[in-house]
């Protein structure tokens, strides 16, 4: 069943073991022409507040180069104040007779350059060169992500959806703290150190996740990481700007080189929900809702052909022998349970939390349930038609 806000699709990818990044020298200041080209693009993509900063503040680090090609990070630090966070991207640049062509992670051009670049590892190319899905396409909200801590732990949602830089939209981020304080990758991808305390993991099809305020964060330059890989510990680091009160991780969601609303996305089998103001709101698992300050249990990633039962306040969902209430009852499934969908068909119409639909889903055990009471992340069949 469709979610509360718009999003994008993320195709499933394998869980890579951590692998070394391409052998490179230590990051070094960028040559003038590369730095100028990357800085110009960085300032052009920053928000209005960030653009007022002097271009000299931009931190352009080339981590790999061979003359015609350059790869690295571009970060525009923020003031060390509330409602401020740095702007940054992983970049790839190529020189020709006209100058430097620069692309940032998540852009279609980034994948095109990566396919031809000798600086990009095969692991990275597997991520960068997959097709970029248009943002919010098809009302598909699947992420394949767990929460950014160990599966089976409960952490505190210290702040509900808010912006990467504070109150400003889009509300792409949440704050999490507690448990063993170990921050882990929400999904497999390739990881990059943007600056001390800030790690970005790039996933396929333009998706990426950001983790800020980390203490003891890894130093990484394109290593493949599995879902659940260690990234650092919760902390209060503000090396690149902003502020932090009490140790936590500032977890942000991006797609196509920009932050996107986290509300409505399924992460760790929770759907994040925006509140009336930034930092309010919470998350829902089945019919259970947790607001800011409450605990969220990491159930792990929801499969791309799965759903979480949301009985919309009821305790169970009835399973039937066919796609409609005219078919026999085969039992029930509990609110909050995870089910696997084999295929879907139209049947009798029902109204759930997110609207009215005639869609029914055939489960892996052969029984049928109304899609009105499943949170799958898709506005339509999750695994094709029967």
Secondary structure, DSSP 8 states (H G I E B T S, - for coil): ---SS----------------------EE--HHHHHHHHHHHHHHS-HHHHTS-GGGEEEEEEEE-SSEEEEEEEE---SSTT---EEEEEEEEEETTEEEEEETTSHHHHHHHHH-TTS-HHHHHHHTS----TTGGGB----B--SS-TT-EEEEEEEEEBTTBSSSS--EEEEE-TT-EEE-SSSEEEEEEETTEEEEE-GGGEEEEEES-BS----EEEEE-TT-EEEE-B---TTS---SSSBEEEEEEETTEE---TT-EETTEEEE--SSTT--EEEETTEEEETTSEEE------TTEEEE--TT-SEEEEESSSSTTS-EEEEEETT-EEEEEEEEEEEEEEETTEEEEEEEEETTS-EEEGGGEE-SBSS-SS-B-
